[in-house]
Amino acid sequence: MFAWKIQKLNLAPTLTYDSIQKPLKAPKGRQWIFDPVHKEWSLEEKEETSSSVPKTLDSPYIEHIVTSSDTFQGICLRYKIKPLELRRLNGGFTGENLSLVPNPLKIPRRKDMTIEKKVDDAPRALTQDEVVGILLKECRSMNRSEAKAYLMLNDWDFAKALENACEDGF
């Protein structure tokens, strides 16, 4: 028999749900509930708990919106975090180019961590880069130049720019 006439069957591996390690992430505002009687999972609305601590303080992470004035070393120094730890927590990116990292960056919250906040200072206005970053966070499929264009067309009014972007399908 010739070698090219030999046929091999490539059978697909059999998959079971037993191999799933991590649960599926629930959509925002919903949670997974297990019904032991019927042995099935269902999505239900998450019950709001009245807590005196805001959600941002309950989170184990601080979100840092990357701006054009940020540097990788500066972020590490500001939050007193090792570069390797910051990279691992945010998907294992390489290098120090902040345009290639996820925005916002996740920074671990520590018990001894205090964020420098001056009580005497009045709240400052957001810079244009910060507003662009916030719009990019709201419209994930938009790129930086499109976000800047929407904001410039609306005289840097965030609410109007977001409304126009949503109308355009972002």
Chimera marker file (.cmm) of the C-alpha trace (Angstrom):
<marker_set name="trace">
<marker id="1" x="0.000" y="0.000" z="0.000" r="1" g="1" b="0" radius="0.5"/>
<marker id="2" x="1.277" y="3.468" z="-0.849" r="1" g="1" b="0" radius="0.5"/>
<marker id="3" x="1.956" y="5.998" z="1.914" r="1" g="1" b="0" radius="0.5"/>
<marker id="4" x="-0.389" y="8.591" z="0.417" r="1" g="1" b="0" radius="0.5"/>
<marker id="5" x="-3.267" y="6.119" z="0.457" r="1" g="1" b="0" radius="0.5"/>
<marker id="6" x="-3.061" y="5.534" z="4.209" r="1" g="1" b="0" radius="0.5"/>
<marker id="7" x="-5.758" y="7.528" z="5.924" r="1" g="1" b="0" radius="0.5"/>
<marker id="8" x="-5.660" y="8.575" z="9.521" r="1" g="1" b="0" radius="0.5"/>
<marker id="9" x="-8.766" y="9.541" z="11.419" r="1" g="1" b="0" radius="0.5"/>
<marker id="10" x="-8.364" y="12.688" z="13.466" r="1" g="1" b="0" radius="0.5"/>
<marker id="11" x="-11.058" y="12.438" z="16.083" r="1" g="1" b="0" radius="0.5"/>
<marker id="12" x="-11.863" y="15.528" z="18.080" r="1" g="1" b="0" radius="0.5"/>
<marker id="13" x="-11.240" y="15.203" z="21.804" r="1" g="1" b="0" radius="0.5"/>
<marker id="14" x="-14.282" y="14.686" z="23.963" r="1" g="1" b="0" radius="0.5"/>
<marker id="15" x="-14.983" y="17.696" z="26.146" r="1" g="1" b="0" radius="0.5"/>
<marker id="16" x="-16.860" y="17.738" z="29.407" r="1" g="1" b="0" radius="0.5"/>
<marker id="17" x="-17.874" y="20.487" z="31.760" r="1" g="1" b="0" radius="0.5"/>
<marker id="18" x="-15.750" y="18.859" z="34.473" r="1" g="1" b="0" radius="0.5"/>
<marker id="19" x="-12.646" y="20.496" z="33.025" r="1" g="1" b="0" radius="0.5"/>
<marker id="20" x="-13.937" y="24.034" z="33.569" r="1" g="1" b="0" radius="0.5"/>
<marker id="21" x="-11.941" y="25.608" z="36.374" r="1" g="1" b="0" radius="0.5"/>
<marker id="22" x="-13.135" y="29.210" z="36.518" r="1" g="1" b="0" radius="0.5"/>
<marker id="23" x="-16.805" y="30.216" z="36.641" r="1" g="1" b="0" radius="0.5"/>
<marker id="24" x="-18.186" y="32.473" z="33.941" r="1" g="1" b="0" radius="0.5"/>
<marker id="25" x="-18.125" y="36.153" z="34.807" r="1" g="1" b="0" radius="0.5"/>
<marker id="26" x="-21.592" y="37.538" z="35.467" r="1" g="1" b="0" radius="0.5"/>
<marker id="27" x="-22.715" y="40.691" z="33.618" r="1" g="1" b="0" radius="0.5"/>
<marker id="28" x="-22.651" y="43.974" z="35.499" r="1" g="1" b="0" radius="0.5"/>
<marker id="29" x="-25.376" y="44.207" z="38.144" r="1" g="1" b="0" radius="0.5"/>
<marker id="30" x="-26.154" y="40.470" z="38.047" r="1" g="1" b="0" radius="0.5"/>
<marker id="31" x="-24.853" y="37.411" z="39.880" r="1" g="1" b="0" radius="0.5"/>
<marker id="32" x="-24.885" y="33.644" z="39.463" r="1" g="1" b="0" radius="0.5"/>
<marker id="33" x="-27.236" y="31.708" z="41.802" r="1" g="1" b="0" radius="0.5"/>
<marker id="34" x="-27.120" y="27.898" z="42.150" r="1" g="1" b="0" radius="0.5"/>
<marker id="35" x="-30.411" y="26.046" z="42.664" r="1" g="1" b="0" radius="0.5"/>
<marker id="36" x="-29.515" y="22.819" z="44.537" r="1" g="1" b="0" radius="0.5"/>
<marker id="37" x="-32.971" y="21.283" z="43.966" r="1" g="1" b="0" radius="0.5"/>
<marker id="38" x="-32.837" y="21.439" z="40.154" r="1" g="1" b="0" radius="0.5"/>
<marker id="39" x="-29.016" y="21.441" z="40.096" r="1" g="1" b="0" radius="0.5"/>
<marker id="40" x="-28.735" y="24.366" z="37.712" r="1" g="1" b="0" radius="0.5"/>
<marker id="41" x="-27.311" y="27.883" z="37.686" r="1" g="1" b="0" radius="0.5"/>
<marker id="42" x="-29.248" y="31.034" z="36.837" r="1" g="1" b="0" radius="0.5"/>
<marker id="43" x="-28.506" y="34.737" z="36.536" r="1" g="1" b="0" radius="0.5"/>
<marker id="44" x="-30.340" y="37.046" z="38.913" r="1" g="1" b="0" radius="0.5"/>
<marker id="45" x="-30.214" y="40.728" z="39.689" r="1" g="1" b="0" radius="0.5"/>
<marker id="46" x="-27.584" y="41.527" z="42.289" r="1" g="1" b="0" radius="0.5"/>
<marker id="47" x="-28.973" y="42.705" z="45.599" r="1" g="1" b="0" radius="0.5"/>
<marker id="48" x="-27.719" y="46.143" z="46.511" r="1" g="1" b="0" radius="0.5"/>
<marker id="49" x="-26.341" y="46.264" z="50.009" r="1" g="1" b="0" radius="0.5"/>
<marker id="50" x="-26.327" y="49.561" z="51.793" r="1" g="1" b="0" radius="0.5"/>
<marker id="51" x="-22.764" y="49.970" z="52.886" r="1" g="1" b="0" radius="0.5"/>
<marker id="52" x="-21.199" y="53.018" z="54.415" r="1" g="1" b="0" radius="0.5"/>
<marker id="53" x="-18.000" y="52.298" z="52.472" r="1" g="1" b="0" radius="0.5"/>
<marker id="54" x="-18.084" y="53.198" z="48.773" r="1" g="1" b="0" radius="0.5"/>
<marker id="55" x="-17.526" y="50.373" z="46.267" r="1" g="1" b="0" radius="0.5"/>
<marker id="56" x="-14.165" y="51.799" z="45.304" r="1" g="1" b="0" radius="0.5"/>
<marker id="57" x="-12.869" y="51.187" z="48.832" r="1" g="1" b="0" radius="0.5"/>
<marker id="58" x="-14.303" y="47.639" z="48.897" r="1" g="1" b="0" radius="0.5"/>
<marker id="59" x="-12.354" y="46.702" z="45.784" r="1" g="1" b="0" radius="0.5"/>
<marker id="60" x="-8.959" y="45.048" z="46.251" r="1" g="1" b="0" radius="0.5"/>
<marker id="61" x="-7.648" y="47.225" z="43.393" r="1" g="1" b="0" radius="0.5"/>
<marker id="62" x="-7.203" y="50.891" z="42.632" r="1" g="1" b="0" radius="0.5"/>
<marker id="63" x="-7.824" y="51.906" z="39.023" r="1" g="1" b="0" radius="0.5"/>
<marker id="64" x="-5.213" y="54.268" z="37.599" r="1" g="1" b="0" radius="0.5"/>
<marker id="65" x="-6.158" y="55.948" z="34.313" r="1" g="1" b="0" radius="0.5"/>
<marker id="66" x="-3.001" y="56.226" z="32.221" r="1" g="1" b="0" radius="0.5"/>
<marker id="67" x="-2.348" y="59.705" z="30.831" r="1" g="1" b="0" radius="0.5"/>
<marker id="68" x="0.305" y="60.888" z="28.388" r="1" g="1" b="0" radius="0.5"/>
<marker id="69" x="2.311" y="62.446" z="31.231" r="1" g="1" b="0" radius="0.5"/>
<marker id="70" x="2.590" y="59.129" z="33.126" r="1" g="1" b="0" radius="0.5"/>
<marker id="71" x="5.709" y="57.000" z="33.082" r="1" g="1" b="0" radius="0.5"/>
<marker id="72" x="6.021" y="53.359" z="34.027" r="1" g="1" b="0" radius="0.5"/>
<marker id="73" x="8.605" y="54.107" z="36.716" r="1" g="1" b="0" radius="0.5"/>
<marker id="74" x="6.518" y="56.994" z="38.031" r="1" g="1" b="0" radius="0.5"/>
<marker id="75" x="3.467" y="54.774" z="38.525" r="1" g="1" b="0" radius="0.5"/>
<marker id="76" x="5.586" y="52.148" z="40.299" r="1" g="1" b="0" radius="0.5"/>
<marker id="77" x="7.039" y="54.790" z="42.616" r="1" g="1" b="0" radius="0.5"/>
<marker id="78" x="3.717" y="56.506" z="43.280" r="1" g="1" b="0" radius="0.5"/>
<marker id="79" x="1.945" y="53.341" z="44.373" r="1" g="1" b="0" radius="0.5"/>
<marker id="80" x="5.069" y="51.676" z="45.856" r="1" g="1" b="0" radius="0.5"/>
<marker id="81" x="4.676" y="48.591" z="43.686" r="1" g="1" b="0" radius="0.5"/>
<marker id="82" x="7.338" y="46.454" z="42.033" r="1" g="1" b="0" radius="0.5"/>
<marker id="83" x="7.359" y="46.553" z="38.205" r="1" g="1" b="0" radius="0.5"/>
<marker id="84" x="7.003" y="42.763" z="37.965" r="1" g="1" b="0" radius="0.5"/>
<marker id="85" x="3.945" y="42.814" z="40.244" r="1" g="1" b="0" radius="0.5"/>
<marker id="86" x="2.330" y="45.608" z="38.199" r="1" g="1" b="0" radius="0.5"/>
<marker id="87" x="2.943" y="43.711" z="34.944" r="1" g="1" b="0" radius="0.5"/>
<marker id="88" x="1.554" y="40.424" z="36.290" r="1" g="1" b="0" radius="0.5"/>
<marker id="89" x="-1.580" y="42.049" z="37.679" r="1" g="1" b="0" radius="0.5"/>
<marker id="90" x="-2.357" y="43.732" z="34.347" r="1" g="1" b="0" radius="0.5"/>
<marker id="91" x="-2.049" y="40.798" z="31.977" r="1" g="1" b="0" radius="0.5"/>
<marker id="92" x="1.703" y="40.301" z="31.886" r="1" g="1" b="0" radius="0.5"/>
<marker id="93" x="2.608" y="43.066" z="29.439" r="1" g="1" b="0" radius="0.5"/>
<marker id="94" x="6.270" y="43.552" z="28.579" r="1" g="1" b="0" radius="0.5"/>
<marker id="95" x="8.358" y="46.685" z="28.337" r="1" g="1" b="0" radius="0.5"/>
<marker id="96" x="7.614" y="50.125" z="29.670" r="1" g="1" b="0" radius="0.5"/>
<marker id="97" x="5.511" y="51.579" z="26.837" r="1" g="1" b="0" radius="0.5"/>
<marker id="98" x="2.305" y="52.733" z="28.543" r="1" g="1" b="0" radius="0.5"/>
<marker id="99" x="0.417" y="53.059" z="25.251" r="1" g="1" b="0" radius="0.5"/>
<marker id="100" x="0.398" y="49.236" z="25.087" r="1" g="1" b="0" radius="0.5"/>
<marker id="101" x="-0.875" y="48.573" z="28.616" r="1" g="1" b="0" radius="0.5"/>
<marker id="102" x="-4.528" y="48.142" z="29.629" r="1" g="1" b="0" radius="0.5"/>
<marker id="103" x="-6.179" y="51.398" z="30.572" r="1" g="1" b="0" radius="0.5"/>
<marker id="104" x="-7.031" y="51.798" z="33.445" r="1" g="1" b="0" radius="0.5"/>
<marker id="105" x="-4.234" y="49.946" z="35.215" r="1" g="1" b="0" radius="0.5"/>
<marker id="106" x="-5.114" y="47.804" z="38.213" r="1" g="1" b="0" radius="0.5"/>
<marker id="107" x="-3.043" y="48.616" z="41.284" r="1" g="1" b="0" radius="0.5"/>
<marker id="108" x="-3.343" y="46.355" z="44.344" r="1" g="1" b="0" radius="0.5"/>
<marker id="109" x="-4.771" y="48.079" z="47.406" r="1" g="1" b="0" radius="0.5"/>
<marker id="110" x="-2.747" y="47.492" z="50.533" r="1" g="1" b="0" radius="0.5"/>
<marker id="111" x="-3.631" y="48.160" z="54.142" r="1" g="1" b="0" radius="0.5"/>
<marker id="112" x="-0.602" y="50.397" z="54.592" r="1" g="1" b="0" radius="0.5"/>
<marker id="113" x="-1.259" y="52.239" z="51.315" r="1" g="1" b="0" radius="0.5"/>
<marker id="114" x="-2.285" y="55.844" z="51.597" r="1" g="1" b="0" radius="0.5"/>
<marker id="115" x="-2.978" y="57.920" z="48.553" r="1" g="1" b="0" radius="0.5"/>
<marker id="116" x="-1.591" y="61.391" z="48.880" r="1" g="1" b="0" radius="0.5"/>
<marker id="117" x="-4.499" y="63.783" z="49.087" r="1" g="1" b="0" radius="0.5"/>
<marker id="118" x="-4.234" y="67.361" z="50.188" r="1" g="1" b="0" radius="0.5"/>
<marker id="119" x="-7.222" y="68.630" z="52.137" r="1" g="1" b="0" radius="0.5"/>
<marker id="120" x="-6.429" y="72.286" z="51.496" r="1" g="1" b="0" radius="0.5"/>
<marker id="121" x="-6.515" y="72.022" z="47.710" r="1" g="1" b="0" radius="0.5"/>
<marker id="122" x="-9.724" y="72.703" z="45.855" r="1" g="1" b="0" radius="0.5"/>
<marker id="123" x="-10.787" y="69.973" z="43.420" r="1" g="1" b="0" radius="0.5"/>
<marker id="124" x="-8.809" y="70.452" z="40.231" r="1" g="1" b="0" radius="0.5"/>
<marker id="125" x="-10.240" y="70.348" z="36.733" r="1" g="1" b="0" radius="0.5"/>
<marker id="126" x="-9.484" y="67.267" z="34.645" r="1" g="1" b="0" radius="0.5"/>
<marker id="127" x="-6.865" y="67.584" z="31.943" r="1" g="1" b="0" radius="0.5"/>
<marker id="128" x="-7.788" y="66.905" z="28.340" r="1" g="1" b="0" radius="0.5"/>
<marker id="129" x="-5.853" y="63.616" z="28.400" r="1" g="1" b="0" radius="0.5"/>
<marker id="130" x="-7.792" y="62.495" z="31.481" r="1" g="1" b="0" radius="0.5"/>
<marker id="131" x="-11.126" y="63.309" z="29.815" r="1" g="1" b="0" radius="0.5"/>
<marker id="132" x="-10.032" y="61.391" z="26.698" r="1" g="1" b="0" radius="0.5"/>
<marker id="133" x="-9.093" y="58.444" z="28.943" r="1" g="1" b="0" radius="0.5"/>
<marker id="134" x="-12.504" y="58.477" z="30.625" r="1" g="1" b="0" radius="0.5"/>
<marker id="135" x="-14.279" y="58.559" z="27.259" r="1" g="1" b="0" radius="0.5"/>
<marker id="136" x="-12.123" y="55.635" z="26.067" r="1" g="1" b="0" radius="0.5"/>
<marker id="137" x="-13.098" y="53.717" z="29.194" r="1" g="1" b="0" radius="0.5"/>
<marker id="138" x="-16.803" y="54.279" z="28.427" r="1" g="1" b="0" radius="0.5"/>
<marker id="139" x="-16.476" y="53.468" z="24.707" r="1" g="1" b="0" radius="0.5"/>
<marker id="140" x="-14.072" y="50.515" z="24.565" r="1" g="1" b="0" radius="0.5"/>
<marker id="141" x="-14.183" y="50.094" z="20.755" r="1" g="1" b="0" radius="0.5"/>
<marker id="142" x="-13.143" y="53.711" z="20.152" r="1" g="1" b="0" radius="0.5"/>
<marker id="143" x="-9.509" y="54.676" z="19.579" r="1" g="1" b="0" radius="0.5"/>
<marker id="144" x="-7.744" y="57.688" z="21.106" r="1" g="1" b="0" radius="0.5"/>
<marker id="145" x="-7.953" y="59.948" z="18.028" r="1" g="1" b="0" radius="0.5"/>
<marker id="146" x="-11.698" y="59.306" z="17.646" r="1" g="1" b="0" radius="0.5"/>
<marker id="147" x="-12.301" y="60.105" z="21.322" r="1" g="1" b="0" radius="0.5"/>
<marker id="148" x="-10.328" y="63.325" z="21.014" r="1" g="1" b="0" radius="0.5"/>
<marker id="149" x="-12.297" y="64.277" z="17.875" r="1" g="1" b="0" radius="0.5"/>
<marker id="150" x="-15.667" y="63.701" z="19.596" r="1" g="1" b="0" radius="0.5"/>
<marker id="151" x="-14.572" y="65.852" z="22.529" r="1" g="1" b="0" radius="0.5"/>
<marker id="152" x="-13.202" y="68.636" z="20.318" r="1" g="1" b="0" radius="0.5"/>
<marker id="153" x="-16.399" y="68.704" z="18.225" r="1" g="1" b="0" radius="0.5"/>
<marker id="154" x="-18.404" y="69.146" z="21.442" r="1" g="1" b="0" radius="0.5"/>
<marker id="155" x="-16.124" y="71.825" z="22.969" r="1" g="1" b="0" radius="0.5"/>
<marker id="156" x="-14.762" y="69.294" z="25.502" r="1" g="1" b="0" radius="0.5"/>
<marker id="157" x="-18.227" y="68.706" z="26.984" r="1" g="1" b="0" radius="0.5"/>
<marker id="158" x="-17.970" y="65.069" z="28.095" r="1" g="1" b="0" radius="0.5"/>
<marker id="159" x="-21.727" y="64.424" z="28.343" r="1" g="1" b="0" radius="0.5"/>
<marker id="160" x="-22.398" y="65.667" z="24.785" r="1" g="1" b="0" radius="0.5"/>
<marker id="161" x="-19.392" y="63.780" z="23.377" r="1" g="1" b="0" radius="0.5"/>
<marker id="162" x="-20.509" y="60.548" z="25.054" r="1" g="1" b="0" radius="0.5"/>
<marker id="163" x="-24.067" y="61.035" z="23.774" r="1" g="1" b="0" radius="0.5"/>
<marker id="164" x="-22.829" y="61.567" z="20.201" r="1" g="1" b="0" radius="0.5"/>
<marker id="165" x="-20.511" y="58.569" z="20.405" r="1" g="1" b="0" radius="0.5"/>
<marker id="166" x="-23.358" y="56.369" z="21.638" r="1" g="1" b="0" radius="0.5"/>
<marker id="167" x="-25.572" y="57.582" z="18.792" r="1" g="1" b="0" radius="0.5"/>
<marker id="168" x="-22.823" y="56.582" z="16.360" r="1" g="1" b="0" radius="0.5"/>
<marker id="169" x="-22.682" y="53.072" z="17.789" r="1" g="1" b="0" radius="0.5"/>
<marker id="170" x="-19.690" y="53.155" z="20.130" r="1" g="1" b="0" radius="0.5"/>
<link id1="1" id2="2" r="1" g="1" b="0" radius="0.2"/>
<link id1="2" id2="3" r="1" g="1" b="0" radius="0.2"/>
<link id1="3" id2="4" r="1" g="1" b="0" radius="0.2"/>
<link id1="4" id2="5" r="1" g="1" b="0" radius="0.2"/>
<link id1="5" id2="6" r="1" g="1" b="0" radius="0.2"/>
<link id1="6" id2="7" r="1" g="1" b="0" radius="0.2"/>
<link id1="7" id2="8" r="1" g="1" b="0" radius="0.2"/>
<link id1="8" id2="9" r="1" g="1" b="0" radius="0.2"/>
<link id1="9" id2="10" r="1" g="1" b="0" radius="0.2"/>
<link id1="10" id2="11" r="1" g="1" b="0" radius="0.2"/>
<link id1="11" id2="12" r="1" g="1" b="0" radius="0.2"/>
<link id1="12" id2="13" r="1" g="1" b="0" radius="0.2"/>
<link id1="13" id2="14" r="1" g="1" b="0" radius="0.2"/>
<link id1="14" id2="15" r="1" g="1" b="0" radius="0.2"/>
<link id1="15" id2="16" r="1" g="1" b="0" radius="0.2"/>
<link id1="16" id2="17" r="1" g="1" b="0" radius="0.2"/>
<link id1="17" id2="18" r="1" g="1" b="0" radius="0.2"/>
<link id1="18" id2="19" r="1" g="1" b="0" radius="0.2"/>
<link id1="19" id2="20" r="1" g="1" b="0" radius="0.2"/>
<link id1="20" id2="21" r="1" g="1" b="0" radius="0.2"/>
<link id1="21" id2="22" r="1" g="1" b="0" radius="0.2"/>
<link id1="22" id2="23" r="1" g="1" b="0" radius="0.2"/>
<link id1="23" id2="24" r="1" g="1" b="0" radius="0.2"/>
<link id1="24" id2="25" r="1" g="1" b="0" radius="0.2"/>
<link id1="25" id2="26" r="1" g="1" b="0" radius="0.2"/>
<link id1="26" id2="27" r="1" g="1" b="0" radius="0.2"/>
<link id1="27" id2="28" r="1" g="1" b="0" radius="0.2"/>
<link id1="28" id2="29" r="1" g="1" b="0" radius="0.2"/>
<link id1="29" id2="30" r="1" g="1" b="0" radius="0.2"/>
<link id1="30" id2="31" r="1" g="1" b="0" radius="0.2"/>
<link id1="31" id2="32" r="1" g="1" b="0" radius="0.2"/>
<link id1="32" id2="33" r="1" g="1" b="0" radius="0.2"/>
<link id1="33" id2="34" r="1" g="1" b="0" radius="0.2"/>
<link id1="34" id2="35" r="1" g="1" b="0" radius="0.2"/>
<link id1="35" id2="36" r="1" g="1" b="0" radius="0.2"/>
<link id1="36" id2="37" r="1" g="1" b="0" radius="0.2"/>
<link id1="37" id2="38" r="1" g="1" b="0" radius="0.2"/>
<link id1="38" id2="39" r="1" g="1" b="0" radius="0.2"/>
<link id1="39" id2="40" r="1" g="1" b="0" radius="0.2"/>
<link id1="40" id2="41" r="1" g="1" b="0" radius="0.2"/>
<link id1="41" id2="42" r="1" g="1" b="0" radius="0.2"/>
<link id1="42" id2="43" r="1" g="1" b="0" radius="0.2"/>
<link id1="43" id2="44" r="1" g="1" b="0" radius="0.2"/>
<link id1="44" id2="45" r="1" g="1" b="0" radius="0.2"/>
<link id1="45" id2="46" r="1" g="1" b="0" radius="0.2"/>
<link id1="46" id2="47" r="1" g="1" b="0" radius="0.2"/>
<link id1="47" id2="48" r="1" g="1" b="0" radius="0.2"/>
<link id1="48" id2="49" r="1" g="1" b="0" radius="0.2"/>
<link id1="49" id2="50" r="1" g="1" b="0" radius="0.2"/>
<link id1="50" id2="51" r="1" g="1" b="0" radius="0.2"/>
<link id1="51" id2="52" r="1" g="1" b="0" radius="0.2"/>
<link id1="52" id2="53" r="1" g="1" b="0" radius="0.2"/>
<link id1="53" id2="54" r="1" g="1" b="0" radius="0.2"/>
<link id1="54" id2="55" r="1" g="1" b="0" radius="0.2"/>
<link id1="55" id2="56" r="1" g="1" b="0" radius="0.2"/>
<link id1="56" id2="57" r="1" g="1" b="0" radius="0.2"/>
<link id1="57" id2="58" r="1" g="1" b="0" radius="0.2"/>
<link id1="58" id2="59" r="1" g="1" b="0" radius="0.2"/>
<link id1="59" id2="60" r="1" g="1" b="0" radius="0.2"/>
<link id1="60" id2="61" r="1" g="1" b="0" radius="0.2"/>
<link id1="61" id2="62" r="1" g="1" b="0" radius="0.2"/>
<link id1="62" id2="63" r="1" g="1" b="0" radius="0.2"/>
<link id1="63" id2="64" r="1" g="1" b="0" radius="0.2"/>
<link id1="64" id2="65" r="1" g="1" b="0" radius="0.2"/>
<link id1="65" id2="66" r="1" g="1" b="0" radius="0.2"/>
<link id1="66" id2="67" r="1" g="1" b="0" radius="0.2"/>
<link id1="67" id2="68" r="1" g="1" b="0" radius="0.2"/>
<link id1="68" id2="69" r="1" g="1" b="0" radius="0.2"/>
<link id1="69" id2="70" r="1" g="1" b="0" radius="0.2"/>
<link id1="70" id2="71" r="1" g="1" b="0" radius="0.2"/>
<link id1="71" id2="72" r="1" g="1" b="0" radius="0.2"/>
<link id1="72" id2="73" r="1" g="1" b="0" radius="0.2"/>
<link id1="73" id2="74" r="1" g="1" b="0" radius="0.2"/>
<link id1="74" id2="75" r="1" g="1" b="0" radius="0.2"/>
<link id1="75" id2="76" r="1" g="1" b="0" radius="0.2"/>
<link id1="76" id2="77" r="1" g="1" b="0" radius="0.2"/>
<link id1="77" id2="78" r="1" g="1" b="0" radius="0.2"/>
<link id1="78" id2="79" r="1" g="1" b="0" radius="0.2"/>
<link id1="79" id2="80" r="1" g="1" b="0" radius="0.2"/>
<link id1="80" id2="81" r="1" g="1" b="0" radius="0.2"/>
<link id1="81" id2="82" r="1" g="1" b="0" radius="0.2"/>
<link id1="82" id2="83" r="1" g="1" b="0" radius="0.2"/>
<link id1="83" id2="84" r="1" g="1" b="0" radius="0.2"/>
<link id1="84" id2="85" r="1" g="1" b="0" radius="0.2"/>
<link id1="85" id2="86" r="1" g="1" b="0" radius="0.2"/>
<link id1="86" id2="87" r="1" g="1" b="0" radius="0.2"/>
<link id1="87" id2="88" r="1" g="1" b="0" radius="0.2"/>
<link id1="88" id2="89" r="1" g="1" b="0" radius="0.2"/>
<link id1="89" id2="90" r="1" g="1" b="0" radius="0.2"/>
<link id1="90" id2="91" r="1" g="1" b="0" radius="0.2"/>
<link id1="91" id2="92" r="1" g="1" b="0" radius="0.2"/>
<link id1="92" id2="93" r="1" g="1" b="0" radius="0.2"/>
<link id1="93" id2="94" r="1" g="1" b="0" radius="0.2"/>
<link id1="94" id2="95" r="1" g="1" b="0" radius="0.2"/>
<link id1="95" id2="96" r="1" g="1" b="0" radius="0.2"/>
<link id1="96" id2="97" r="1" g="1" b="0" radius="0.2"/>
<link id1="97" id2="98" r="1" g="1" b="0" radius="0.2"/>
<link id1="98" id2="99" r="1" g="1" b="0" radius="0.2"/>
<link id1="99" id2="100" r="1" g="1" b="0" radius="0.2"/>
<link id1="100" id2="101" r="1" g="1" b="0" radius="0.2"/>
<link id1="101" id2="102" r="1" g="1" b="0" radius="0.2"/>
<link id1="102" id2="103" r="1" g="1" b="0" radius="0.2"/>
<link id1="103" id2="104" r="1" g="1" b="0" radius="0.2"/>
<link id1="104" id2="105" r="1" g="1" b="0" radius="0.2"/>
<link id1="105" id2="106" r="1" g="1" b="0" radius="0.2"/>
<link id1="106" id2="107" r="1" g="1" b="0" radius="0.2"/>
<link id1="107" id2="108" r="1" g="1" b="0" radius="0.2"/>
<link id1="108" id2="109" r="1" g="1" b="0" radius="0.2"/>
<link id1="109" id2="110" r="1" g="1" b="0" radius="0.2"/>
<link id1="110" id2="111" r="1" g="1" b="0" radius="0.2"/>
<link id1="111" id2="112" r="1" g="1" b="0" radius="0.2"/>
<link id1="112" id2="113" r="1" g="1" b="0" radius="0.2"/>
<link id1="113" id2="114" r="1" g="1" b="0" radius="0.2"/>
<link id1="114" id2="115" r="1" g="1" b="0" radius="0.2"/>
<link id1="115" id2="116" r="1" g="1" b="0" radius="0.2"/>
<link id1="116" id2="117" r="1" g="1" b="0" radius="0.2"/>
<link id1="117" id2="118" r="1" g="1" b="0" radius="0.2"/>
<link id1="118" id2="119" r="1" g="1" b="0" radius="0.2"/>
<link id1="119" id2="120" r="1" g="1" b="0" radius="0.2"/>
<link id1="120" id2="121" r="1" g="1" b="0" radius="0.2"/>
<link id1="121" id2="122" r="1" g="1" b="0" radius="0.2"/>
<link id1="122" id2="123" r="1" g="1" b="0" radius="0.2"/>
<link id1="123" id2="124" r="1" g="1" b="0" radius="0.2"/>
<link id1="124" id2="125" r="1" g="1" b="0" radius="0.2"/>
<link id1="125" id2="126" r="1" g="1" b="0" radius="0.2"/>
<link id1="126" id2="127" r="1" g="1" b="0" radius="0.2"/>
<link id1="127" id2="128" r="1" g="1" b="0" radius="0.2"/>
<link id1="128" id2="129" r="1" g="1" b="0" radius="0.2"/>
<link id1="129" id2="130" r="1" g="1" b="0" radius="0.2"/>
<link id1="130" id2="131" r="1" g="1" b="0" radius="0.2"/>
<link id1="131" id2="132" r="1" g="1" b="0" radius="0.2"/>
<link id1="132" id2="133" r="1" g="1" b="0" radius="0.2"/>
<link id1="133" id2="134" r="1" g="1" b="0" radius="0.2"/>
<link id1="134" id2="135" r="1" g="1" b="0" radius="0.2"/>
<link id1="135" id2="136" r="1" g="1" b="0" radius="0.2"/>
<link id1="136" id2="137" r="1" g="1" b="0" radius="0.2"/>
<link id1="137" id2="138" r="1" g="1" b="0" radius="0.2"/>
<link id1="138" id2="139" r="1" g="1" b="0" radius="0.2"/>
<link id1="139" id2="140" r="1" g="1" b="0" radius="0.2"/>
<link id1="140" id2="141" r="1" g="1" b="0" radius="0.2"/>
<link id1="141" id2="142" r="1" g="1" b="0" radius="0.2"/>
<link id1="142" id2="143" r="1" g="1" b="0" radius="0.2"/>
<link id1="143" id2="144" r="1" g="1" b="0" radius="0.2"/>
<link id1="144" id2="145" r="1" g="1" b="0" radius="0.2"/>
<link id1="145" id2="146" r="1" g="1" b="0" radius="0.2"/>
<link id1="146" id2="147" r="1" g="1" b="0" radius="0.2"/>
<link id1="147" id2="148" r="1" g="1" b="0" radius="0.2"/>
<link id1="148" id2="149" r="1" g="1" b="0" radius="0.2"/>
<link id1="149" id2="150" r="1" g="1" b="0" radius="0.2"/>
<link id1="150" id2="151" r="1" g="1" b="0" radius="0.2"/>
<link id1="151" id2="152" r="1" g="1" b="0" radius="0.2"/>
<link id1="152" id2="153" r="1" g="1" b="0" radius="0.2"/>
<link id1="153" id2="154" r="1" g="1" b="0" radius="0.2"/>
<link id1="154" id2="155" r="1" g="1" b="0" radius="0.2"/>
<link id1="155" id2="156" r="1" g="1" b="0" radius="0.2"/>
<link id1="156" id2="157" r="1" g="1" b="0" radius="0.2"/>
<link id1="157" id2="158" r="1" g="1" b="0" radius="0.2"/>
<link id1="158" id2="159" r="1" g="1" b="0" radius="0.2"/>
<link id1="159" id2="160" r="1" g="1" b="0" radius="0.2"/>
<link id1="160" id2="161" r="1" g="1" b="0" radius="0.2"/>
<link id1="161" id2="162" r="1" g="1" b="0" radius="0.2"/>
<link id1="162" id2="163" r="1" g="1" b="0" radius="0.2"/>
<link id1="163" id2="164" r="1" g="1" b="0" radius="0.2"/>
<link id1="164" id2="165" r="1" g="1" b="0" radius="0.2"/>
<link id1="165" id2="166" r="1" g="1" b="0" radius="0.2"/>
<link id1="166" id2="167" r="1" g="1" b="0" radius="0.2"/>
<link id1="167" id2="168" r="1" g="1" b="0" radius="0.2"/>
<link id1="168" id2="169" r="1" g="1" b="0" radius="0.2"/>
<link id1="169" id2="170" r="1" g="1" b="0" radius="0.2"/>
</marker_set>
